[in-house]
């Protein structure tokens, strides 16, 4: 068996900038509550793709939507220099 590796610069040029910078990681950390809330909403919606949603499913989706809205609100109301909630100061 012959393995194909992307070692040639034609296939994948190597760049030292492949790792996220500290600023990018900080931005991801700030947006993490919103990202997780969206994942929860997507999970709740996926569970009802192939069946009719029950009352519990509808409640789960509604609560997940509310968490997304709350996370968006918190992110929008956050001042640029304020600490990330949950960080040890």
Residue pairs with C-beta under 8 A, 6 or more apart in sequence:
6 12
20 28
28 35
29 84
30 75
30 78
30 84
31 75
33 71
33 74
33 75
33 85
34 68
34 71
34 72
34 75
36 71
37 64
37 67
37 68
37 70
37 71
38 68
40 64
40 67
41 61
41 64
41 65
41 67
41 68
43 64
44 57
44 60
44 61
44 64
45 61
47 57
47 60
48 57
48 61
53 61
74 85
83 89
